């Protein structure tokens, strides 16, 4: 078994460890945030962590009503712009805590008036030493280059931060996520059988919307870095504004189909793609009415939409790891990559 598969399987335990260690911190942060009344939130990250930040933007704007921006690190690191960040909560996200540009942005943001929070798996990292406070992901050491347990741990930390800012996110509800992840892991065997169909896949499209838009980015990244597949990712709305023209018979298209406001438009797109004879694969759960598709990967649990991004990405992780092995590739050692990447 690859290290990537082992780390995928470790996620329920890693998420529970993080919850136990950080739920008290989340309550303290709620009391602090009530006094500060942040007017803006800025998220800064790179790579897989940037996909976590994309999720964080949707989660935090949706639940808090506070505008959220995804930082462009080059504004700080190359152009040396000075921004007025008074009243801003700046959250840096990095598995290692050693992303050079992310840490430079956090230093600059703190000087310019932001209150800085780090989300990292390494409590003794550079990031942990430069921010005002840290939410530590307790995922254990990441041994596989492709991030899995650290990514879902970052999403969990964002839920904890949201619980400190929004009345609608309750830690008791967040605590159910590890159980849903365990349900998602029961799909390992059917996914093992399914990936044989895609052994020779060289290109694919991944589509989602809303809270799971980041899941499309993360799943596409896993296909690119572990399977060397050209994977384009789109919002279902953007996909209809041009990219749908490239659809041809048997083109693999993966859709994340949660319950809730995005369900109808995604299901409509899935039906349209089937009429176009695309090869459609749905990531969904049992509480969703499923439109016709080539294949459906459904978590055997009813997951509320707001909490779907963690359990929904797990089948995607399983698919990428097992497809890499079916292709004769080592998902733990993608070519030209390493666990810590430093950019400016």
N, C-alpha and C positions, 0 to 999 in steps of 0.2 A: 504493500500500500504506500502511495506517495505521501510525503509530508503534507502536501496540500490537502489531501483527503483526510489525513489525521487531524489537521487543524480545523477543517470544516466540521468534523465530528465533535471537536472540543467546544464548540460555540455555546451550547446550553450552559455548560459549567462555567465558562468564561463570563458569560452575561450575568449569571447568578452571583459570581464573585464580585463583579463590578457593582451590581446593585447593592449587595450587602455592605460593601466598603464605602459607597458614595451616596447612599440615600440620605444619610444624616447631613452630609455636605450640601445636598440639594435643598434641604429644608433651611439650612443657614443662608444659602444663596437667595432663597425666596425672601427672607427677612431683609437682607441687604438690598436686593433689587427694589423692594417696595420703597425704600428710602431714597434710592438714587433716581428712579424714574427715567430710565434711558429713553432717549428720543430717536436713536438709530442703532442698528446692529451691523457690524462689518465682520464677515467671515473670511479667513485667509488660509489657503491650503494649496497643495500640489498633488498631482497624481491621483491615486485612489482616494486620498483624503479630500481632494477637491470634489470628488463625487459625493462624499459625505457632506461637504459644505453645501453642495447644490440641494441635497435633501434638507439640510438645516434651513436654507432660505425658505423653502416651501413651508416647512413645519412652523418656523418661528413667525413668519408673516401671517400665516393662516390663524395661528392660535393667540398671538399677542397683539396684532394690529400695528406693530412697530415696523417701519420700513427696514428691509434687510438688503445689504449690498454684498456681492462677492468681490473681494478686493482683487485688483490687478497689481501683483507685486512689483512689476517693472515701473509703475508710477512712483513707487518709493525707492526701489533699488537702482534704477537706471536714470530716471528723470529727476529724482530727488525732490519731488513736489512736496510742498507743505500744505497740509489739510487742517481744517478746523474740526477737531474730533471731540470737542467738549460735549459731554452728555452722551457719548457713544460707548457701547459695549463692543469690544473687538475680541473675537474668538479665533485663536489659531488652532489648527488641527494638523497633527503630524504623528504618524506611528512612532517614529524614532525620536521625535523632538529635536532632530538635528538638521532639518531642512533650512539651509542657509537663508534663502530669500524670505521664507515664512518668518523666521526669527528676526530678520532685519525689519520687516514690516511691523512686527509686534513691538520692537524697540522704538521705532519711529512713532508708532501710534501712541505709545505710552507717553512719549515726550510731548506729543501734540494734544494731550488731554483725554485720551481714551482710557477706559478701565479695561484691562487686558486679562483674558482667561485662556488657559491652554488646555487642550484635550490631547493627551499623549499616552502611549503605552509604557513610556520610560520615565519614571518619577525622578530620576537623577539626570535627566537630559538637560541640554542647554536651554530649551524652551521652558522647562519647569523652573529654571533659575531666573528668568527675565520677566515672567508675567506676574500679575497681582495675585492670581490663584490658579490652581490646576485641578481639573477633573481627570483622575488617573484611570485609564482603561486597564483592567486586570486580566488581560488576555494571555499572559505568559509570553515567553520569548517567541517571536515570529521566526520560524526556521525556513519556511518556504518563501521564495521571492514574491509570489503572488499573494497579496493580502486577502485574507478571508475573515478570520476571527477578530483581527484588529479593526477591520472596516465595520463590522456589525457592532463592535464595542464602541466605536466612535459615534455611530448612530444612536446607541443607547445613551451615551453621555449627552448628546444633543437633546434627547427626550428629557433627561434630568434637568438640563438647563432650562428647557421650555417649561418644566413643572415649576420652576422658580419665577417664571415671568407670566405664565398664563393660568387662569383659573380652570381651564378645561382639561389640562393634562395632570393626571393624578398618578403618583408613584405606584399606588396599588394596581392600577391598570397596566402601567409599564412593566410591573413585575410578572405579568402573564406572558410576556414576549418569549422568555426561554422555553416555556411549554409549547408555544406555537412553533418554535424552531425545532424542537424535538419531533413534532408532527411532520415538519417539512423533511427531516432527515429520513423518515420512513420511505421516502420516494427514491432512495438510492438505487434499489434493485430495478424498478421500471426505467429509471433514467439510464442505467447501465445497458439495458437492452435497447433503449431508444437511440443512443449515440451511434450505434453501428450504422444506422441509416444515414448519418451525416459524416461518416469517416472521410469522405473526399470533398467535403464542403470547403470552398476557398473564399467565399464571400457571403455576407448575410446582412440583414437589416434588423435593427431592434427598435421597437416603438413602445412608447408609454406616454403618460401625461400626469400632471399634478404631482402628488406626493411620491409616485413611483417613477417620475421622469429621471431621477438620479439612478434608479435601478437599471434603466436602459443604458445609461452611460457606464455603469459599473459592470454589467454583464458583457457589454461590447468590449470593454477594456480587458476583461478576463479572456474573451475569445481571441483578442489580438495578441496578448502577451503570452498566453499558454499554448494556443493552437495555431498562431500565425495566420489567422483569418482576417480579411479586410471586413470589418464590422462597422457599418454606419449606424448612427443612432439619432432618433428624431422624436420630437413631440408629435403625437398623432395629428394635431392641428397643422403644424409645419409640414408634415409629410404630404398633406393634401395640397400644399401650395407649390408644388413642383416636383419633389423627389418621387412621387408616385408614378411619374412618367417612366422611370427606369424599371418598373416591375415587369417581369416576364414570367412565363410559365416555369414553375418549379423553383423560383427564387426563394430561398429560405428567409422567412420573416417571423421574428419572435415578438410577441406582444405580451405586456404585463397588463392583466385584466383584473383589477380589484373591484369590490363593491363601491357604491357611492357615486358622487357626481360625474366621475369620468367614465363610468361603466357603459353608459348608452353610446357615447361617441366611439369608444374603443370597440365595442361589440359591432357597431355599424361598419367600422373600418374592416374588422375581421371578416364580416360577411362579404364586403366588397372585394377583398383580396382573394377570397375563395372563388368568387365568380370570375376573377382574373386568372385563376388557376395557379396562384402562388402557393408555396409550401408554407403553411402557417402553423406555428406552435404557440400555444397559450400557456402562460404562467398565471395561475389563478388559485382559488380556494373553493371549498364546497358550498359556500354561501353566495356564489355567483352563478346566475343563469348563463350557461356557456353556449356561445354561438357555434356554428359549424367550423371545424378546423381540421387540419391534417392530423395534428396530435394535440392533446391537452395534458398538461402537468398540473394537477390540482392538489393542493395541500388538504389533507382530510380533517380540516378544522375550519370553523367559522371565525374569520379574523376581521375585526372592524377595520374599515379602510385606513384610519389614521395610524394604525399599528402594523399595516401590511409590509412596509419597506424592508424590515429585517427578515421576517420569515419568507417573503417572496424572493429575496435574492439568494437564499440558500439553495433552492433547486437550480438556479443559474450557476452557482459555484460548482455544484455537483456535476452539472452538464459539462462545463468547461474542463474541469479536472479529468473527467472520464473520457471526454472526447480527445484530449491531448494524448492520453495513454493509448486510445484506439488508433490514433495517427502515428504511434510509435515515438512520441515526444515525451520529454521529461518535464512535467508541469512545475517542478521545483526549481528548475534552472533554465528559465527562458534566456535565449541568447542575447548578449549585450546588456543584460539587466542585473541589478543587485538590489538588496533590501533597502539600503540607504542611498538616495540620489541627491546630490547637492547641486543646486542651480542658483543663479543670481537673477 
